[in-house]
Amino acid sequence: MRTFNGVAELEEAVGNHLGYSKWHKVTQDQIDAFAEATGDHQWIHIDTERAAQGPFGTTIAHGFLTLSLLPKFTEEVYEVAGVRMGMNYGADRVRFPSPVPAGARVRAGVELLSVSQIAMGYQVATRVTIERDGGEKPACVVDMLAVVVP
């Protein structure tokens, strides 16, 4: 994990790739729990028998399940020390170029796009690319926004 000592040090890293998270295995139990939590019970996610005959040969994770792993992944990549708090501010762009089959391993790479002063602190923009182990295309690419309050 990369630690920045304050916002000024973070600003110096704009334009750089900050690193990668650990690999995380996406299990069918996790997919099923996400389906329960969100009410998204589409067969491609939860019906292992039907999905075996579908286009991917197995169930796949919900795109939003993949996206919801971002806080876990980014906290494994970097932190800003010496600030009062950081919080999610949203996303500017989200794409799911390839599926995440049940049992696949995924990790995230984080690129720091910008740090901009705003009324309550600093807006931090990162491009997070979630890749699947052995996959040709990313599973998710998202421009994330966070607010850091010094």
N, C-alpha and C positions, 0 to 999 in steps of 0.2 A: 504494500500500500504506500502511496505517496502522500506525504503530509506537507501542507503549505502552512507556514507560520504567518497567518493574516492575509488580508485581501491583497495587499501590495505585492506579496510574493506570488499569489495566484495570478494576478494580472501579468506578471512577467512570463507566465507559461502559455499565454494565449497563442493559439496556432499550433500547439504541440499535442501529440498523442500522449495521454497520461498513463496508459497501461491497460492491463486486462484483469478481469475478475477471475476467480477460481471457476473451474468447470462445475456445473450443476446438472444432475440427472433429473429430467422431468418424468415423473412416474404416472401411471394410470390412476393411482390413488389421488395424486395431486390434481389431475385433470378432472376426476369425478368430484372432488371437493370444490373445485372452482365452478363446475356446472351447478352444484347445489347452491353455492353462495350467490351466483348470478342469475340462476333460472335459465341458463342457456344449455338445454339438453339435446342439442342437435346430435344426430346419430354418429356423425363423423368423429365426435369427441368421446362418446360414452358407450356406444354399442360395438364391442370388440368383434363380434361375429359378423355383423353387417359391414363394418369398416374393413375387415379383412378382404372383402370382395370389392371394396371401393377403390378409388383412384390412387390411394397411397398404400394400400395393402395392410393398413393398421389404423388405429385411432391416432388423431393428432391433437396437440394442445390448442386451446383457444388462442387466437391472436392476442386477445387482451390478457390472457394468463401470461403469455410471454412478456408482454409489456409490463405487467404488474411485478415482474422480477427486477425491474430497474432499480428500485431503492436498495435491494440486497446487493445487486451487482456494483452499483456506483460506490457504495460505502466500502466495498472491498478494493476499489481502485484508488480513491483519493478522499482526503478530508481537509478541511480548513480549520486549523487550530486557532484559538484566541478570539473566536467570535461568539456572540451570545446565542445565536441559533441560525439554522438553515431550514428552508422549507420548499416544498414543491410549488412551482408557480404554473406549471402546465407544459404543453408541448406545441411546437410550431408545425411539425410535420411528422407523420407516422406512416410507415409502410411495412408490409409483411411479404417480402419477396419469395419466401419459401416456407413450407410447413415444418413444424417440430413434431416428429412422430413420438408416440409414447415410448419411453425408455431412452430417448436421445439425450446427449449431453450438450449443454449450451453454456456460453460464456459471453461477456460483453467487453468490448474495447471502447474507450472513452477518449474523445478528442475535445479539447477546450476551444470553443469558437470565439467567445467574447466574455468580457466582464464590464458591465456598464453601471455607473452610479444611478440610482433611482431614489425616490423620496424616503423609503424605509431602509435603504442599505445599498446592496449591489445585486444586480441581476446577472446570473451566471448562465451562459448558454453552452451546452455541450452537445456533440453528436455522438450518440451511443449506437453502436452496431452490435447486435446480438448474433453470434454465429453458432451454427450447429456443427459439432465435431463430425468431420467427413463431408459436410455439405458444400456444395459448389457456390450457393448464393447465401447471403445473410438471411436469418429468420426474421429479423426486425431491424429497421433503421429509423431512429427517431431523434429529432432535435429537441432536447429537453431544456426547460427553463427552471431555474431555482433562484431563490432570493437568500442572500447571506446578510445577516444583520450583525454588524461589528459590535 
